[in-house]
């Protein structure tokens, strides 16, 4: 899904499990393993973790009417910290600053619908995937010319700059399968362009597409099959084995006890913007 040149309707059958810095890699010092606590999960000692997210990607992360950051990813990181004794300090960050910020040490963690890719794994570390998504074509509800990616050769397509959606659209354009790609800093701007008829379609992760369809009832739809399958993970600074292993332990527990299923239902099936 999102990032560099990142995605989702992931299933929760184990939650049908379903960003870009140029800084040089630095040798990381090994970190000691966290102490175990009740339930066999690590104990991070109550430390505060600076968590970066781009809150423009419903229903993963977004602002509510009171400007609080809410969403699936927010609930997930809060539940993780509750179980391993840490305090998440959510910081809203522009998409293009997330990975470089983690690399520099400005943030301890990033969770923002971030696709695990080989290129990103050269810059930061990822947890195990917590959801699997796929890219789709999003169009206006009344659109009758576009039935899938095969109908985009003479169309203008919007994406968020620096995402895996951007990568895919660029590839399709190079192959003559998209006429023009317009890149926006956030996906809500790309969707606004679609609704304003400035573009013909948006390539977006499936679950995020569903989120925007929920925000704009009766105005949007997805067409055709999923174009990719991508796994999303939580980003930690390269070499921070303590955090990565602690988070992986919690993710396993959340899958086993049904918590991921519950969060999926809350945000991808039951959530409405007025709530």
N, C-alpha and C positions, 0 to 999 in steps of 0.2 A: 504494500500500500504506500503510505507516504514515505517518500524521501529519496533523494538524490538520483542524479544521473549518469518509496515506501509503497490499504487496502483492507472483502469481508463477507451471500448471507451465510456467514459461518454457521456451522451447526454446532449444536451443543451435544452432540453425541459423544461426549468427552469434551464437549463444547466444540464439536466438529472443528476442533482446534484450528481454528483458524486461529540522518538522517543524514553541510556534509563536510565535514571539516577537511582542511588542507594542511593542518598542522602535522609536523612529522611525528611519528610514533616515538614515544619515550619508554625506556625500560621501566617497568613498574616494579616496585618493591613488594615482595610477598606479604600478605596480610594474615594475621593469625585467625584461626577458626573461631567463630562465635561459640560461647558456652551454651550447652543445651538447657532448655527450660522445660516446664511441664508440657507433656504431650510429645516430647522428643524433638521439638522444634528449637532452632537456635535462639539465643537471647542477645539482642543487639544493645542491651544496656540502657534503653530509653533515649538513645541519641536522636537528634533531629536530623532528618534527611531533606536536603534541598531538591525538590522534584520539579523538573522542567516539563511543561506541556504547552502546546499551541491550542488554546481553547476556542477553535473555530471549526471543529470537526464532529458535529453531532452524529450519533449519540455517544461517541467515545469521550469527548470533552467539549464543553461549551459554557457560556455564561447564562445564568438564569436572570430573571427580571431584576434581581437585587445585585447583579454583577458578581455572584458567587460562582466559582468553577464547579461544575457538576458533570456527571456522566459515568459511563461504564468504567473507564480507566481510573477515574477518581475514586469510585467506590472500591475498585480492585486494590489500588495502592494503599488505601486506608485500611482495608481488611488485612492485607499483608502485614502492614506495620502493627496492627493490633495484635497479631499472632506472634510476631517476633520482637515485640517491645521496641518500637521506634516511633518517631513522630514525623509524619510527612508535612513538609512546608511547601505547599503548592505555589509555583511561580509561573506566571504566564509569560511565554517566550515566543518571539517570532520564529516560524518554522525553520528558517535558514540558520538560526542561531542555536538550535538545540544541540546538535552533535558537537560542534566546536566548543560549546559551553561545557559539555560534559568532559571533553578532552582537556580543556584548560583547568578543570576543577572548580568551575563556577557553580556547577550542580553535581549532586551525588548520583542522581537517578533521572532518567527521562522516560516518560510513558505518554505516548501521543499517537497511537495507531501506527507504530513504526515497524515496517517490514524488515525482517532479518534478511540481509543480503551479504554475499561474500565481500563486496567492496566495503560495506560498513563494518564488517567484522575485522577489517584491517585497521580500523580507527578506534573502535570501542568494543566492549563485550556485551553480549546479550544473555538474558535468561533463556530458559526453555520457552518455546512458544506457548502462548495462552489462548490463542484463537487463530483460526484459519479463514482467510477471506479471498475473494476473487474480484478482479476489475470488471466493470460493466459499463454499458453505454446508457447515460441518463439523458432523456429528452423531455420536451414539453408534452403534456398529456394529449394534446390534440395532434401531435406530430404523426403524419401518415406516410411520410416518405422514407423514414428510417426504421428498419426492422432489426438491425444489428450492425456489427462493425463492417460488414460487407457493403453497406450503403453510405459510407463516409467519404468515398473517393472525391466527391465534388462538394464536400461540406466543410464548415469551419468548426473545429472542436476545441473546447476549453479544458485546461487542466490546472492544477496547482504547480507552480514552479518548483523544481527540484524534488519531485516525488517519483515513485516508480510509475505512477500514471503518466507523468511527463515523459519518462523514458519510453514507455510503450507507445504513446502517441507520436513521439519523435521517430521511432522505428517505423511505424505504420506510414508516416508521411514520407520518409525516405524510400519506402517501397511503393509509393504512389497510391496508397490506400486511404490517405487523408489529404485534402487540398491544403488546409492551413491549420496550424496549431496556435492558439492564443493562450499565453501563460499568465496566471494571476497569483498574487502573493498568498492568497488564502482560497479555500474551496468555496466559502460563502460568496466571495466575489465572482468566482467562476459560475456558480449557480445563479447569482443575480444577473449575470450577463446572458445566461440562457433564458431566464424568464423575461428579460428585456429584449429578446430576439437579436442580440448582438452576435450570438453564436448559435450553431445548430444543435450541438450536443456537448456533453461533458463526459470524459472518461474518469471514473471514480471507483473507489472500492464499494463493493456491494452493500455492506452494512451502512456505510456513510451515505450512500445513495438512498437507502431506506430512511435514514435519519432526516435527510433533506425533504424527502417525500412526505414525511410526517409533519415537518415544519410548514410545508406548503401543500395542504391537503387538496387533492383534485387538480393539481397544476403540473405534476411531474410523473414520469414513469420510467422504468428501465426496459430495454428491449434486447432481444437476442440472448445468447449464452454468455456465461462468464468467460472472460478472455484469459485469465490467469488463475493460479492458486498460490496464495502467499501466506506465510506465517508471520504473526506479529509477536514481538518480544519486548521486554523491558530492558532499557539500556543502562549499563553501569560503566564506570571508567575502566579502561583497559587494565587488567591485572588485579582488580578488586574482587578476588575470589571469595572473600568473606560475604559481601553483599550478594553476589551472584548465587552462591551456594545456599545462603539463607533464604533468598527469594525462591529458588527452585524447590526447596523443601516445602515451602508454604504452597506453591502452585500445585505440587503433587497432592497435598492435603486438601486443597480447595476443589480439585477435580474429584477426588475420592469421596468427599463428604457432600457433594452436590452444590456447593456454594457458587461455583462458576456457572452451573446451570441456572441457579436462582438469579444471579446478576444478569445473565443473558436474557432471561424472560423479562426482568424488570426493564431493561434498557432497549432491547431489540424487538420486544413483542408488546409490552404494556405501556411504555413511555409515551406521553403526549406532551407537547410543548407547554400546555397550560398548567401542567402539574408542578 
